[in-house]
Amino acid sequence: MIRQTPSLLRSTVVLLCTLSPLVRAQEIPGSRSGSPTAQSASAETADPAISSYSPPSEQLRKAVAYCAARYRHFFVNALWGILIPLLILGLRVAPRLRDWAERVSSCRFVQVALYAPLLLLALAVLTLPSDVWDHTLERRYGLSIQGWVSWLADWVMNLIVLLIVATFLIWILYAVIRCSPRRWWFYFWLASIPVLLGIFFVQPMVIDPLFFHFTPLRASQPALVAELERVVQHAGMDLPPERMFEMNASSKLTSLNAYVSGFGASKRAVIWDTTLKEATTLEVLFVFGHEMGHYVLFHLPKEFAIDAGLVLVPLYVGFRLVAWMVARWGQCWRIRALDDLASLPLLILVLGLLAFLTMPAFNAVSRYFEHEADRYGLEVIHGIVPNQGRVAARFFEKSGEINLADPNPGTFVKIWFFDHPPRPERVHFAATYDPWSHGQKTTYVP
């Protein structure tokens, strides 16, 4: 399945080429209410074992068609995302907005506060057709049931939050460019880290509730929480029931998912209500084990640090490329210098393009951590869930069919699009990972 990064943070990151997949929903979904009784456990383990991903033929054809359309959308939207800032540069929209902001105030902060939202609003309006196109695709294939009025309300809310976050980052960007024209790329990188960490911290409590409703899992699924606590105890992790939530994804979506987000006081595990409806309790224990793995194995800070290191490369290349372009075409575009606010469309063009080209590197890091979380999930539920590999494989098969996962992605598709292992790989790994039967040592959980 293709990553489903929260659009606010993806937009902010692509906009300024900052820390790419830092805050993302983890793709693993979960369970149906109720505790795993002896009867349900025996019924589940009596199902035929699944060793390879093989959805029904009709669902297979639908998934292939959907994924092909999704990949086309991605590259067409990427091309359109390149043409938009070029159009704004060619029409000299940015210099006009800059001149207006400078006439209103001589304060640089006020100038940014006036200029940046208007320019970003113009970019958002120009990208609206591609957003509508994407939502039309999701509705056509039944992955979204969200009406257009609700979708537009979410689009506006997402835009408002994006304008607030991006304007602040743009103010920081131009402040460091003025202070250090040759090392701004490094200082902006340093300055953006605490900002994005702050967003990461408040997102579960402030941003996510703007789009979905969250209910404490203990209130909606008390029996399930009791079973999840067994997994928590086996892992030796501190995750109280107050930090387990159900999200009303079914108000807009039909796909299955679950994720972890936040850190410290905002740390929480979230399961979509679509997952609770479609999956079994034993399956959700595996899903929950996978999500716990991200915390127990420190995947979030590790991935943050790796991504932070990786992003320095496109920032430095962007610094060199933008300086050359300003020297060559700045007069034509009415850009006085790099610290001129009118250079923002050029920065968006260059840094956004570099962020696009470096996606495979970030995806590779994420795929590794997701694979290890699968391993941890299988190990932590061993002794709690009978035939844990069979349960996990069946869940991957079920969720893949519902989510229209690509049944056979090629190498290029995997490298470019997937921040989780492809569905066939996950099914095979879950079905075959069994160190206990061979007397081998487990990797994470004794």
C-alpha positions in Angstrom: 0.0 0.0 0.0 1.2 3.5 -0.8 2.0 5.6 2.2 -0.8 7.8 3.5 1.1 10.6 5.2 -1.1 13.3 6.8 -1.5 15.9 4.0 -0.6 18.9 6.2 2.8 17.6 7.0 3.5 16.2 3.6 2.6 19.5 2.0 4.8 21.4 4.5 7.7 19.0 3.9 7.5 19.0 0.2 7.1 22.8 0.2 10.4 23.4 2.0 12.2 20.0 1.7 12.4 19.6 5.4 12.2 16.3 7.3 10.2 14.1 5.0 8.3 11.2 6.5 8.6 12.2 10.2 5.0 12.2 11.2 3.0 9.5 9.4 0.3 7.1 10.0 1.7 3.6 10.2 -0.1 1.4 7.7 -1.0 -1.6 9.9 -4.7 -2.2 10.8 -6.5 -4.2 13.5 -9.6 -5.8 15.1 -13.1 -6.6 16.0 -14.5 -6.1 19.5 -14.6 -8.8 22.0 -11.9 -11.0 23.7 -10.4 -14.1 22.0 -12.3 -16.9 23.6 -11.2 -20.5 23.2 -13.9 -20.9 20.6 -12.8 -17.9 18.5 -9.2 -18.9 18.8 -9.8 -22.5 17.6 -12.0 -21.2 14.8 -9.3 -18.9 13.6 -6.5 -21.4 13.8 -8.6 -23.9 12.0 -8.6 -21.8 8.9 -6.4 -22.9 6.1 -2.9 -21.4 6.3 -2.0 -18.6 3.9 1.5 -18.6 2.5 1.2 -16.1 -0.4 -0.9 -13.1 -1.2 -3.7 -14.2 -3.5 -6.9 -12.1 -3.5 -10.0 -13.2 -5.4 -9.8 -12.6 -9.2 -12.3 -9.8 -9.2 -10.6 -8.0 -6.3 -7.3 -8.6 -8.0 -8.4 -6.9 -11.2 -9.8 -4.0 -9.2 -6.6 -3.6 -7.3 -4.4 -3.6 -10.4 -6.6 -1.0 -12.1 -6.7 1.2 -9.0 -3.0 1.1 -8.4 -2.2 1.8 -12.0 -4.5 4.8 -11.8 -2.9 5.9 -8.5 0.6 5.8 -10.0 -0.5 7.8 -13.0 -2.1 10.4 -10.7 1.1 10.6 -8.7 3.4 11.4 -11.6 0.9 13.7 -13.4 0.4 15.6 -10.1 4.2 15.8 -9.7 4.5 17.3 -13.1 1.7 19.8 -12.4 3.5 20.6 -9.1 6.5 21.6 -11.1 4.6 23.7 -13.7 2.7 25.7 -11.1 5.7 27.6 -9.5 7.1 28.0 -13.1 3.8 29.6 -14.0 3.9 31.9 -11.0 7.5 32.8 -11.8 6.7 33.5 -15.4 3.7 35.7 -14.6 5.7 37.5 -11.9 3.0 37.1 -9.4 5.5 36.9 -6.5 7.1 40.3 -7.1 3.7 42.0 -7.2 2.8 40.5 -3.8 6.2 41.4 -2.4 5.9 45.0 -3.5 2.4 45.2 -1.9 3.7 43.7 1.4 6.6 46.1 1.4 4.3 49.1 0.9 2.1 48.0 3.8 5.0 47.5 6.3 8.7 47.8 6.6 8.8 45.0 9.3 10.1 41.8 7.7 7.9 39.6 9.9 4.8 41.5 8.8 5.8 41.3 5.2 6.2 37.5 5.5 2.8 37.3 7.3 1.2 39.2 4.5 3.1 37.7 1.5 3.4 34.0 2.3 -0.2 33.1 3.0 -1.3 34.8 -0.3 1.3 33.1 -2.4 0.6 29.7 -0.7 -3.1 30.3 -1.2 -2.5 30.8 -4.9 -0.5 27.6 -5.1 -3.2 25.7 -3.2 -6.0 26.9 -5.6 -3.9 25.9 -8.6 -3.4 22.4 -7.1 -7.1 22.0 -6.3 -7.9 20.3 -9.6 -5.4 17.6 -8.9 -6.7 17.2 -5.3 -10.2 16.8 -6.7 -8.9 14.3 -9.3 -7.4 12.2 -6.5 -10.6 12.2 -4.4 -12.6 11.3 -7.4 -10.4 8.2 -7.9 -10.8 7.2 -4.2 -14.6 7.5 -4.5 -14.7 5.6 -7.8 -12.9 2.6 -6.3 -14.9 2.7 -3.1 -12.0 3.6 -0.8 -13.7 6.9 0.2 -17.3 7.5 1.0 -16.7 11.2 1.9 -19.1 13.6 0.2 -17.8 16.6 -1.6 -19.0 19.2 0.9 -17.3 17.3 3.7 -14.2 16.9 1.6 -14.1 20.6 0.7 -14.4 21.5 4.4 -11.4 19.2 5.2 -9.5 20.8 2.3 -10.1 24.3 3.7 -9.2 23.2 7.3 -6.0 21.5 6.0 -5.1 24.7 4.1 -5.6 26.9 7.2 -3.3 24.7 9.3 -0.8 24.5 6.4 -0.8 28.3 6.0 0.0 28.8 9.7 2.8 26.2 9.8 4.3 27.1 6.4 4.2 30.8 7.1 6.2 30.4 10.3 8.7 28.1 8.5 9.1 30.6 5.6 9.8 33.4 8.1 12.5 31.3 9.6 13.9 30.4 6.2 14.3 34.0 5.1 15.6 35.1 8.4 18.5 32.6 8.2 19.1 33.4 4.5 19.6 37.1 5.5 21.8 36.2 8.4 24.0 33.6 6.5 23.6 33.7 2.7 26.2 30.8 2.3 25.1 28.5 5.2 21.3 29.2 5.3 20.6 25.6 4.2 22.3 24.2 7.3 20.9 26.7 9.8 17.4 26.3 8.4 17.8 22.6 8.8 18.7 23.1 12.4 15.9 25.5 13.0 13.3 23.4 11.4 14.0 20.3 13.6 12.4 21.8 16.9 9.5 23.2 14.9 8.6 19.9 13.3 9.2 18.1 16.6 6.7 20.5 18.1 4.2 19.7 15.3 4.8 16.0 15.9 4.0 16.5 19.6 0.8 18.4 19.2 -0.6 16.7 16.1 -2.5 13.9 18.0 -4.1 16.4 20.4 -4.7 19.4 18.2 -4.5 18.7 14.4 -5.9 15.1 14.0 -9.1 15.9 15.9 -9.9 18.6 13.3 -10.6 15.9 10.8 -11.7 12.8 12.8 -13.3 12.0 16.2 -11.3 9.9 18.7 -12.9 7.8 21.4 -10.9 6.2 24.2 -10.7 2.5 23.3 -11.5 1.5 26.9 -14.9 3.2 26.6 -15.8 1.7 23.2 -14.0 -1.7 23.4 -13.3 -2.6 27.1 -12.8 -6.3 26.5 -10.4 -5.6 23.7 -8.4 -3.3 25.9 -8.0 -6.0 28.5 -6.4 -8.3 25.8 -4.2 -5.5 24.5 -2.9 -4.9 28.0 -1.6 -8.5 28.0 0.5 -7.7 25.0 1.7 -4.5 26.6 2.8 -6.4 29.7 4.5 -9.0 27.6 6.5 -6.3 25.9 7.4 -4.6 29.2 6.1 -1.3 27.8 4.4 1.6 29.5 1.3 2.4 27.4 -1.7 2.9 29.7 -5.3 2.3 28.3 -5.8 6.1 28.4 -3.5 6.3 25.3 -5.4 3.8 23.2 -8.0 5.3 20.9 -10.6 4.4 18.2 -10.9 6.7 15.3 -14.2 7.1 13.3 -12.5 6.5 9.9 -15.8 5.0 8.6 -17.3 8.5 8.4 -15.1 9.1 5.4 -13.2 5.9 4.4 -13.6 2.2 3.9 -9.9 1.1 4.2 -8.3 -0.5 7.2 -5.6 1.1 9.2 -4.0 1.9 12.6 -1.1 4.0 13.6 1.0 5.4 16.4 1.7 9.1 16.8 3.2 11.6 19.2 5.8 11.2 21.9 6.0 11.8 25.6 2.7 13.1 27.0 1.1 12.9 23.5 2.1 9.3 22.7 -0.9 7.2 21.6 -2.0 4.2 19.6 -5.0 4.6 17.3 -7.1 2.0 15.6 -9.6 2.8 12.9 -13.2 1.7 13.5 -13.2 0.1 10.0 -10.4 -2.1 11.3 -12.4 -3.0 14.4 -15.3 -4.0 12.2 -13.5 -6.1 9.7 -10.7 -7.8 11.5 -10.7 -10.3 14.4 -9.5 -9.8 17.9 -6.5 -12.0 17.5 -5.6 -10.0 14.4 -5.8 -6.8 16.3 -3.4 -8.1 18.9 -0.8 -8.6 16.1 -1.6 -5.1 14.7 -1.2 -3.6 18.2 2.1 -5.5 18.6 3.4 -4.1 15.4 2.5 -0.6 16.5 4.1 -1.1 19.9 7.2 -2.2 18.1 7.7 1.3 16.7 7.9 2.6 20.2 9.8 -0.2 21.9 12.4 -0.3 19.1 12.7 3.5 19.1 11.8 3.7 15.4 10.3 7.2 15.6 13.5 8.9 16.9 15.7 6.7 14.8 13.8 7.5 11.6 13.8 11.2 12.6 17.5 11.2 12.9 18.2 9.3 9.7 15.7 11.4 7.7 17.3 14.5 9.2 20.7 13.4 7.9 19.3 12.5 4.5 17.6 15.8 4.0 20.8 17.7 4.3 21.8 16.5 0.8 18.9 18.0 -1.1 19.1 21.2 1.0 22.7 21.7 0.1 22.1 20.8 -3.6 19.1 23.2 -3.5 21.3 26.0 -2.1 23.7 25.6 -5.0 21.1 25.3 -7.6 18.9 28.2 -6.4 21.9 30.5 -6.2 22.8 29.7 -9.8 19.2 30.2 -11.0 18.9 33.5 -9.3 22.1 34.7 -10.9 21.0 33.6 -14.3 17.3 34.4 -14.4 16.6 36.5 -11.3 16.4 39.8 -13.3 13.9 38.2 -15.7 11.7 37.0 -12.8 12.2 40.3 -10.9 14.0 38.5 -8.0 16.5 41.0 -6.5 18.5 38.3 -4.5 17.9 35.0 -2.7 16.8 36.8 0.4 14.0 38.6 -1.6 10.6 37.2 -0.8 9.9 37.0 -4.5 12.4 34.0 -4.6 9.9 31.8 -2.7 8.3 30.2 -5.8 11.8 29.3 -7.0 12.7 27.8 -3.7 9.5 25.8 -3.7 10.2 24.6 -7.3 13.8 23.5 -6.6 13.4 22.1 -3.1 10.1 20.4 -4.0 11.7 18.8 -7.0 14.6 17.6 -4.9 12.3 16.2 -2.3 10.4 14.3 -5.0 13.7 12.8 -6.3 14.9 11.7 -2.9 11.6 10.0 -2.0 13.1 6.5 -2.7 15.7 7.0 0.0 13.2 8.0 2.7 10.9 5.1 1.6 13.8 2.6 1.9 14.4 3.7 5.5 10.7 3.4 6.4 10.3 0.0 4.7 13.1 -1.4 6.9 11.5 -0.1 10.1 8.1 -1.4 9.1 9.5 -4.8 8.4 11.2 -4.9 11.8 7.9 -3.8 13.4 6.2 -6.8 11.7 8.9 -9.1 13.2 8.4 -7.5 16.6 4.6 -7.9 16.4 4.9 -11.6 15.6 7.3 -12.1 18.5 5.4 -10.1 21.1 2.1 -12.0 20.6 3.8 -15.4 20.6 2.3 -17.4 23.5 -0.8 -15.1 23.5 -2.1 -15.6 20.0 -2.2 -19.2 18.8 -0.5 -19.6 15.4 0.5 -16.0 15.3 2.0 -16.2 11.9 -1.2 -17.6 10.4 -3.2 -14.9 12.1 -0.9 -12.1 10.8 -0.8 -13.5 7.3 -4.6 -13.8 7.2 -4.9 -10.2 8.3 -2.5 -8.9 5.7 -4.5 -10.8 3.1 -7.8 -9.4 4.3 -6.7 -5.8 4.7 -4.9 -6.0 1.3 -8.1 -7.0 -0.4 -10.1 -4.2 1.3 -7.4 -1.5 0.8 -6.8 -2.6 -2.9 -3.1 -3.2 -2.2 -0.9 -3.7 -5.3 -0.8 -7.5 -5.7 2.5 -7.6 -7.5 4.4 -4.3 -7.6 7.6 -4.2 -9.7 10.9 -3.2 -8.4 10.6 0.4 -9.6 7.1 0.8 -8.1 8.3 -0.7 -4.8 11.3 1.6 -4.6 9.5 4.8 -5.6 6.1 4.4 -3.9 6.3 2.0 -1.0 7.3 3.0 2.5 5.9 -0.3 3.8 7.0 -3.7 2.4 4.7 -4.8 -0.5 1.7 -6.9 0.5 3.1 -10.2 -0.9 6.3 -9.8 1.1 4.4 -9.2 4.3 2.1 -12.1 3.8 5.0 -14.5 3.1 7.1 -13.2 6.0 4.2 -13.6 8.5 3.5 -17.1 7.3 7.1 -18.3 7.4 8.7 -16.5 10.3 8.8 -19.2 13.0 12.1 -19.3 15.0 10.5 -21.1 17.8 9.8 -24.3 15.9 13.5 -24.4 14.8 15.0 -23.7 18.2 16.3 -20.4 17.0 16.7 -17.3 19.1 14.2 -14.5 18.5 15.4 -11.1 17.6 13.5 -8.8 19.9 11.2 -10.5 22.4 12.4 -13.6 24.3 
